[in-house]
């Protein structure tokens, strides 16, 4: 320095003051950490945190794969899986303990709500030292000892010398002394003494990253040591596996074309439903209709004598043998009533079949359909579509003639000798006066074994004949016998007859119609 030599006693008061100010300024510059440097540490910390999350996810995938190998072959993969479990536990414990130290530094710098991912007082030079170098807790020394123990453990799992050396260097706690210091310094003193809080947190995050990297290297070695064996083959064959062997016009044909490899000298064992097949062909006689599923597995021998199991599942659909016979002269729907319609598409389940109708409505009722046509004399067309391969396509249609219901037949409901109710429809059959007197009135219906439709009788007349042959009409009370009609019936002698005429009835179509007359004959 100016003033000649380093002897302070020879310096002037002014020179001594200048030297003191230089020393103070230098110290202040050393303590005033640039905001750019602090921001750089924050960016590095964020990047390392993202890398840690990625490495943690990768290690989870590796461990899950090792666990799957253990599930397939516990005997062979067991030792390596147990080492993987131990490695995973030690890595997680060390990782979490470092997280707790970062939290402690953040709270020392920013208070009890401090967050190491969002440090406020990044330039705090005391927080890291208070946490890591406190002689009452010795957190820094304890962390160094944990890292040393983990380094020794994980390096023993890596047989590759180059990879092992990289891990040893990555987790090393050896340090070089700082310039200006005399003697050796501990690892924790070098890294956490008089260091900004953000730099110490970044340093700890970097150590966590090194732990995940070392864990990944060890897991890779453990997985490589699980030799589940390769299945050797000597024949390759091409196969076409259709999704369905039956395709409708306009439908989509889908098939998997695969290359299958087999060992003709050692056939695999195939099991379906727990039973082993005699060969590779699975066949049976189909029973109940509908869609049925089945499962099984194939056991393939490995070179080491163990067996590898490959599960499979499939399904099939059984249909009733069917033929569609359509009489072209009888495509008729009747207005005013429910007309049951059977609609089916071969090879397609009922749930995938849709149908619509013109001149009326068509609704599904279980596995059948109910058609109610509208205007009489106008054709109704039923159109059918089916959902195939996820899309609907038309598969057919049919036109029907819409007719009004035929006229019903009048009858008198009487009790038979066995107590059952029968419909008396007039001569040549005869009934007793007692049966007739017990009847309530006149009914009408269509019951020709094709249609079974009841009608409501609105009115009718009874024609009786006196001794002179004169016709005497008597009108009803709606569908019931009137008192005058009952009096005339009571006065009839056995063997006599009378007529029922002028019968008016209405059906479900709402049409009122005149019904043919009937002759009622009394038995002798």
Secondary structure in CASP SS format (residue, H / E / C, confidence):
PFRMAT SS
TARGET T0000
AUTHOR 0000-0000-0000
METHOD secondary structure of the structure
MODEL  1
X C 1.00
X C 1.00
X C 1.00
X C 1.00
X C 1.00
X C 1.00
X C 1.00
X H 1.00
X H 1.00
X H 1.00
X C 1.00
X C 1.00
X H 1.00
X H 1.00
X H 1.00
X H 1.00
X H 1.00
X H 1.00
X H 1.00
X H 1.00
X H 1.00
X H 1.00
X H 1.00
X H 1.00
X H 1.00
X H 1.00
X H 1.00
X H 1.00
X H 1.00
X H 1.00
X H 1.00
X C 1.00
X C 1.00
X C 1.00
X H 1.00
X H 1.00
X H 1.00
X H 1.00
X H 1.00
X H 1.00
X H 1.00
X H 1.00
X H 1.00
X H 1.00
X H 1.00
X H 1.00
X H 1.00
X H 1.00
X H 1.00
X H 1.00
X H 1.00
X H 1.00
X H 1.00
X H 1.00
X H 1.00
X H 1.00
X H 1.00
X H 1.00
X H 1.00
X H 1.00
X H 1.00
X H 1.00
X H 1.00
X H 1.00
X H 1.00
X H 1.00
X H 1.00
X H 1.00
X H 1.00
X H 1.00
X H 1.00
X H 1.00
X C 1.00
X H 1.00
X H 1.00
X H 1.00
X H 1.00
X H 1.00
X H 1.00
X H 1.00
X H 1.00
X H 1.00
X H 1.00
X H 1.00
X H 1.00
X H 1.00
X H 1.00
X H 1.00
X H 1.00
X H 1.00
X H 1.00
X H 1.00
X H 1.00
X H 1.00
X H 1.00
X H 1.00
X H 1.00
X H 1.00
X H 1.00
X H 1.00
X H 1.00
X H 1.00
X H 1.00
X H 1.00
X H 1.00
X H 1.00
X H 1.00
X H 1.00
X H 1.00
X H 1.00
X C 1.00
X C 1.00
X C 1.00
X C 1.00
X C 1.00
X C 1.00
X C 1.00
X C 1.00
X C 1.00
X C 1.00
X C 1.00
X C 1.00
X C 1.00
X C 1.00
X C 1.00
X C 1.00
X H 1.00
X H 1.00
X H 1.00
X H 1.00
X H 1.00
X H 1.00
X C 1.00
X C 1.00
X C 1.00
X C 1.00
X C 1.00
X C 1.00
X H 1.00
X H 1.00
X H 1.00
X H 1.00
X H 1.00
X H 1.00
X H 1.00
X H 1.00
X H 1.00
X H 1.00
X H 1.00
X H 1.00
X H 1.00
X H 1.00
X H 1.00
X H 1.00
X H 1.00
X C 1.00
X C 1.00
X C 1.00
X C 1.00
X C 1.00
X H 1.00
X H 1.00
X H 1.00
X H 1.00
X H 1.00
X H 1.00
X H 1.00
X H 1.00
X H 1.00
X H 1.00
X C 1.00
X C 1.00
X C 1.00
X C 1.00
X C 1.00
X C 1.00
X C 1.00
X C 1.00
X C 1.00
X C 1.00
X C 1.00
X C 1.00
X C 1.00
X C 1.00
X C 1.00
X C 1.00
X H 1.00
X H 1.00
X H 1.00
X H 1.00
X H 1.00
X H 1.00
X C 1.00
X C 1.00
X C 1.00
X C 1.00
X H 1.00
X H 1.00
X H 1.00
X H 1.00
X H 1.00
X H 1.00
X H 1.00
X H 1.00
X H 1.00
X H 1.00
X H 1.00
X H 1.00
X H 1.00
X H 1.00
X H 1.00
X H 1.00
X H 1.00
X H 1.00
X H 1.00
X H 1.00
X H 1.00
X H 1.00
X H 1.00
X H 1.00
X H 1.00
X H 1.00
X H 1.00
X H 1.00
X C 1.00
X C 1.00
X C 1.00
X C 1.00
X C 1.00
X C 1.00
X C 1.00
X C 1.00
X C 1.00
X C 1.00
X E 1.00
X E 1.00
X E 1.00
X E 1.00
X E 1.00
X E 1.00
X E 1.00
X E 1.00
X C 1.00
X C 1.00
X C 1.00
X C 1.00
X C 1.00
X C 1.00
X C 1.00
X C 1.00
X C 1.00
X C 1.00
X C 1.00
X C 1.00
X E 1.00
X E 1.00
X E 1.00
X E 1.00
X E 1.00
X E 1.00
X E 1.00
X E 1.00
X C 1.00
X C 1.00
X C 1.00
X C 1.00
X C 1.00
X C 1.00
X E 1.00
X E 1.00
X E 1.00
X E 1.00
X C 1.00
X C 1.00
X E 1.00
X E 1.00
X C 1.00
X C 1.00
X C 1.00
X C 1.00
X C 1.00
X C 1.00
X C 1.00
X C 1.00
X C 1.00
X C 1.00
X C 1.00
X C 1.00
X C 1.00
X E 1.00
X E 1.00
X E 1.00
X E 1.00
X E 1.00
X E 1.00
X E 1.00
X E 1.00
X E 1.00
X E 1.00
X E 1.00
X E 1.00
X C 1.00
X C 1.00
X C 1.00
X C 1.00
X C 1.00
X E 1.00
X E 1.00
X E 1.00
X E 1.00
X E 1.00
X E 1.00
X E 1.00
X E 1.00
X E 1.00
X E 1.00
X E 1.00
X E 1.00
X C 1.00
X C 1.00
X C 1.00
X C 1.00
X C 1.00
X C 1.00
X C 1.00
X C 1.00
X C 1.00
X H 1.00
X H 1.00
X H 1.00
X C 1.00
X E 1.00
X E 1.00
X E 1.00
X C 1.00
X C 1.00
X C 1.00
X C 1.00
X E 1.00
X E 1.00
X E 1.00
X C 1.00
X C 1.00
X C 1.00
X C 1.00
X C 1.00
X C 1.00
X C 1.00
X C 1.00
X H 1.00
X H 1.00
X H 1.00
X E 1.00
X E 1.00
X E 1.00
X E 1.00
X E 1.00
X C 1.00
X C 1.00
X E 1.00
X E 1.00
X E 1.00
X E 1.00
X E 1.00
X E 1.00
X C 1.00
X C 1.00
X E 1.00
X E 1.00
X E 1.00
X E 1.00
X E 1.00
X E 1.00
X C 1.00
X C 1.00
X C 1.00
X C 1.00
X C 1.00
X C 1.00
X E 1.00
X E 1.00
X E 1.00
X E 1.00
X E 1.00
X E 1.00
X E 1.00
X E 1.00
X E 1.00
X C 1.00
X C 1.00
X E 1.00
X E 1.00
X E 1.00
X E 1.00
X E 1.00
X E 1.00
X E 1.00
X E 1.00
X E 1.00
X E 1.00
X E 1.00
X E 1.00
X E 1.00
X C 1.00
X C 1.00
X C 1.00
X C 1.00
X C 1.00
X E 1.00
X E 1.00
X E 1.00
X E 1.00
X E 1.00
X E 1.00
X E 1.00
X C 1.00
X C 1.00
X C 1.00
X C 1.00
X C 1.00
X E 1.00
X E 1.00
X E 1.00
X E 1.00
X C 1.00
X C 1.00
X C 1.00
X C 1.00
X C 1.00
X E 1.00
X E 1.00
X C 1.00
X H 1.00
X H 1.00
X H 1.00
X H 1.00
X H 1.00
X H 1.00
X C 1.00
X C 1.00
X E 1.00
X C 1.00
X E 1.00
X E 1.00
X E 1.00
X E 1.00
X E 1.00
X C 1.00
X C 1.00
X C 1.00
X C 1.00
X E 1.00
X E 1.00
X E 1.00
X E 1.00
X E 1.00
X E 1.00
X E 1.00
X E 1.00
X E 1.00
X E 1.00
X E 1.00
X E 1.00
X E 1.00
X E 1.00
X C 1.00
X C 1.00
X C 1.00
X C 1.00
X C 1.00
X E 1.00
X E 1.00
X E 1.00
X E 1.00
X E 1.00
X C 1.00
X E 1.00
X C 1.00
X C 1.00
X E 1.00
X C 1.00
X C 1.00
X H 1.00
X H 1.00
X H 1.00
X H 1.00
X H 1.00
X H 1.00
X H 1.00
X H 1.00
X H 1.00
X C 1.00
X C 1.00
X C 1.00
X C 1.00
X C 1.00
X E 1.00
X E 1.00
X E 1.00
X E 1.00
X E 1.00
X E 1.00
X E 1.00
X E 1.00
X E 1.00
X E 1.00
X C 1.00
X C 1.00
X C 1.00
X C 1.00
X C 1.00
X E 1.00
X E 1.00
X E 1.00
X E 1.00
X C 1.00
X C 1.00
X E 1.00
X E 1.00
X E 1.00
X E 1.00
X E 1.00
X C 1.00
X C 1.00
END
